Amino acid sequence: MIDVELTRALTIAGYVVVVIASALLEITARRRRGDLLPLGDTIDSVMRDRTTRIALVVTWWWLGWHFLADPVGPSIS
């Protein structure tokens, strides 16, 4: 059987790693004017296409649903 607590901890750790990596990329992009674009410029570039905007909303919904959903389910006494 899969250990739900371990899986949850690994998932949260993965999100934390992504957030830290994103912050480091943003800092690097703002300090050096090179190939990396700051987050605001990247979002402006991505949001120009309607299909990409829809895909981004669906992706955020999916991540939120799976991240915030109760892994055990409702408890019935």
C-alpha positions in Angstrom: 0.0 0.0 0.0 1.2 3.5 -0.8 2.0 5.7 2.2 -0.2 8.7 1.7 1.8 10.9 4.1 5.1 10.2 2.4 3.6 10.9 -1.0 2.0 14.1 0.2 5.4 15.2 1.7 7.2 14.4 -1.5 4.6 16.3 -3.5 4.9 19.4 -1.3 8.7 19.2 -1.4 8.5 19.1 -5.2 6.4 22.3 -5.2 8.8 24.0 -2.8 11.7 23.1 -5.1 9.9 24.5 -8.1 9.1 27.8 -6.2 12.8 28.1 -5.1 14.1 27.5 -8.6 11.6 30.0 -10.0 12.7 32.6 -7.5 16.4 32.0 -8.4 15.6 32.3 -12.1 13.8 35.6 -11.6 16.6 37.0 -9.6 19.1 35.9 -12.2 17.0 37.4 -15.0 16.7 40.8 -13.3 20.4 41.0 -12.5 21.6 40.1 -15.9 20.2 41.5 -19.1 20.7 38.4 -21.3 18.7 35.5 -22.7 16.5 35.2 -19.6 13.4 37.3 -19.4 11.9 38.4 -16.0 8.6 36.7 -15.1 6.4 39.7 -16.1 7.8 39.7 -19.6 7.5 36.0 -19.9 3.9 36.1 -18.8 3.2 38.9 -21.3 4.7 36.8 -24.1 2.7 33.6 -23.1 -0.6 35.4 -22.6 -0.7 36.7 -26.2 -2.3 33.5 -27.5 -5.9 32.6 -26.5 -5.3 28.8 -26.7 -2.3 29.2 -24.3 -4.4 31.2 -21.8 -7.1 28.5 -21.8 -4.5 25.8 -21.3 -2.9 27.7 -18.5 -6.3 28.1 -16.7 -7.1 24.4 -17.1 -3.6 23.5 -15.8 -3.9 25.7 -12.7 -7.4 24.2 -12.1 -6.0 20.7 -12.3 -3.0 21.4 -10.0 -5.3 23.1 -7.5 -7.8 20.3 -7.5 -5.2 17.6 -7.0 -3.1 19.6 -4.5 -5.9 20.8 -2.3 -8.1 17.7 -2.5 -8.3 15.6 0.7 -6.2 12.4 0.0 -8.1 10.3 2.6 -11.7 11.5 1.9 -14.4 12.5 4.4 -14.4 10.6 7.7 -17.6 8.8 8.5 -18.1 8.0 12.1 
